[in-house]
Amino acid sequence: MRRRNMRLIIVGLVLVVAAGGFFLVMMGMAPKSNDPVSMMRTVGELSGAVAGIGLVMAIVGLVGRKS
């Protein structure tokens, strides 16, 4: 039987939500930027990386460890 690691699952989901929120907030700030395309490209890469790390953490937490 494998035990789920709820801490990893919760932190992973929080990271995914935080990455989405950061992207949406920065999307509202993009029109005020000098170079909105470059800014959103950077924000998208950062948000994607954080969301990917969060997703991996949640999956590893769901798989769990042997007990």
Contacts in CASP RR format, 6 or more apart in sequence:
PFRMAT RR
TARGET T0000
AUTHOR 0000-0000-0000
METHOD contacts of the structure
MODEL  1
MRRRNMRLIIVGLVLVVAAGGFFLVMMGMAPKSNDPVSMMRTVGELSGAV
AGIGLVMAIVGLVGRKS
1 66 0 8 1.000
1 67 0 8 1.000
2 63 0 8 1.000
2 64 0 8 1.000
2 65 0 8 1.000
2 66 0 8 1.000
2 67 0 8 1.000
3 64 0 8 1.000
3 65 0 8 1.000
3 66 0 8 1.000
3 67 0 8 1.000
4 61 0 8 1.000
4 62 0 8 1.000
4 64 0 8 1.000
5 60 0 8 1.000
5 61 0 8 1.000
5 64 0 8 1.000
5 65 0 8 1.000
6 61 0 8 1.000
8 57 0 8 1.000
8 58 0 8 1.000
8 60 0 8 1.000
8 61 0 8 1.000
9 57 0 8 1.000
9 58 0 8 1.000
9 61 0 8 1.000
9 62 0 8 1.000
11 54 0 8 1.000
11 57 0 8 1.000
12 53 0 8 1.000
12 54 0 8 1.000
12 55 0 8 1.000
12 57 0 8 1.000
12 58 0 8 1.000
13 54 0 8 1.000
13 58 0 8 1.000
15 50 0 8 1.000
15 51 0 8 1.000
15 53 0 8 1.000
15 54 0 8 1.000
15 57 0 8 1.000
16 51 0 8 1.000
16 52 0 8 1.000
16 54 0 8 1.000
16 55 0 8 1.000
16 58 0 8 1.000
18 50 0 8 1.000
19 46 0 8 1.000
19 47 0 8 1.000
19 48 0 8 1.000
19 50 0 8 1.000
19 51 0 8 1.000
19 52 0 8 1.000
19 54 0 8 1.000
20 47 0 8 1.000
20 51 0 8 1.000
22 43 0 8 1.000
22 46 0 8 1.000
22 47 0 8 1.000
22 50 0 8 1.000
23 43 0 8 1.000
23 44 0 8 1.000
23 47 0 8 1.000
26 39 0 8 1.000
26 40 0 8 1.000
26 43 0 8 1.000
27 40 0 8 1.000
27 43 0 8 1.000
30 36 0 8 1.000
30 39 0 8 1.000
30 40 0 8 1.000
33 39 0 8 1.000
END
